């Protein structure tokens, strides 16, 4: 199915959980929060939230430096 | 009060901007900004705010200048190695613009009574280098109803947003509900940094502060700017107050908020 990830359209496996999506993209789940259709989810939710076609996903990295 | 000839000459090119002008310049000279962290982000933020003629700059940092800071922390020079960062920064600010009053707070942020301190300033710049400090600043500013500009960087990337207490506006916890697990991302990351990345974002933080203080333009609230120097991309991620944020009742109160908060500030 197709979703938008960080502004770019991307083909991903059907209806993954957020955790599965991050594994597919090879992103360490503890280093990001994920915004799905304007709602923010953090690590604790990654298992429970399942994505749908045409979702707009933003993967936001923790950036602690200054 | 009319501006003197030297003041008019110093700020000539900024007075030509209708958004600033003589009225704006006079307002700026009565405003105060607290910069927390005088490192990669705080250096350009302090220099641009001083150059623009902010009345008072507060500087919070408990560290001393190290040689390995100098590739990105451009307010500190080689002879400053070993000096307290707040004192090194104060010297440069005084040289750049003697009219700016500098208040130094040479303490680690953890030790400062942050909520009280933020009440003494009109705008706060989060230029710190740890997750715990970033949460603490956001929490303190939400509590004291003080606007702040957050920024964080890593490697070749950085992100920032501005929080406005008198708008329905998301805070740092709305965006990042909890800190990352310390065994995966330590509180203070000592990874590689491309020097101009904090330079770019610290400069933008100074721009946000001035725009806020003079009430012009569009501020970066409810939008996270994500900058990637390698791809040379600037993206905006829309967000907002989260219904799960522990501070949600504070986000979006309007009744007299700004006026009451401002009355407390000198």
Interface residues (C-beta under 8 A of the other chain):
Chain A: X6 X7 X28 X30 X31 X33 X35 X38 X40 X42 X43 X44 X58 X60 X61 X62 X63 X64 X65 X66
Chain B: X37 X39 X40 X41 X42 X126 X127 X128 X129 X130 X131 X134 X151 X152 X153 X154 X157 X158 X159 X174 X175 X176 X177 X178 X179 X180 X181 X184 X185 X187 X188 X189 X191 X193 X198 X224 X226 X235 X237 X238 X239 X240 X242
